[in-house]
Amino acid sequence: MGETEIVGAVGYRSTEFDAVIAAMADGGHDTTGWVWELPLEGAVDAHHSLCVGVGGKILVQVG
């Protein structure tokens, strides 16, 4: 196999994150099953689950 040179790449732009977060807040994206919403007290256990490959996203509710 020969060498490969990566000249440039684009991931996500900050405006794309803003648009998706706004759509999620407005109910435009169903987060059921891939975003866990939990109180602050459950954050450590949820983090441990993510570290072993269980779960996707965590939304910690504070206050």
C-alpha positions in Angstrom: 0.0 0.0 0.0 1.3 3.4 -0.9 1.4 6.6 1.2 -1.7 8.6 1.7 -1.6 12.4 2.2 -4.6 14.2 3.7 -4.7 17.7 2.4 -7.7 19.0 4.3 -10.9 18.0 6.0 -13.9 19.7 7.4 -15.9 18.4 10.3 -18.8 20.2 11.8 -19.0 24.0 11.9 -20.2 25.8 15.0 -23.3 27.1 13.1 -24.3 23.4 12.4 -24.1 22.6 16.2 -26.2 25.7 16.9 -28.9 24.7 14.4 -29.1 21.1 15.6 -29.3 22.1 19.3 -32.0 24.6 18.5 -34.0 21.9 16.5 -33.6 19.5 19.4 -34.9 22.1 21.9 -37.9 22.8 19.6 -38.7 19.1 19.3 -37.5 18.9 15.7 -35.3 15.9 16.4 -36.5 13.0 18.5 -33.8 12.2 21.0 -35.6 9.2 22.4 -33.1 6.3 22.9 -29.9 8.1 22.2 -29.9 11.0 24.7 -30.2 10.2 28.4 -31.8 13.0 30.5 -30.9 12.7 34.1 -30.3 14.7 37.3 -26.9 15.7 38.3 -26.8 12.9 40.9 -26.7 10.3 38.1 -23.9 11.9 36.0 -21.1 9.8 37.4 -22.8 6.5 36.8 -23.9 7.6 33.3 -20.3 8.6 32.5 -19.0 5.2 33.6 -21.6 3.6 31.2 -20.3 5.7 28.3 -16.8 4.7 29.1 -17.6 1.0 28.6 -19.6 1.7 25.4 -23.1 1.8 26.7 -25.2 4.8 25.7 -24.8 7.7 23.4 -25.3 11.2 24.8 -26.0 12.5 28.3 -28.1 15.6 29.1 -27.5 16.5 32.8 -30.3 18.5 34.4 -29.0 20.9 37.0 -31.3 22.8 39.3 
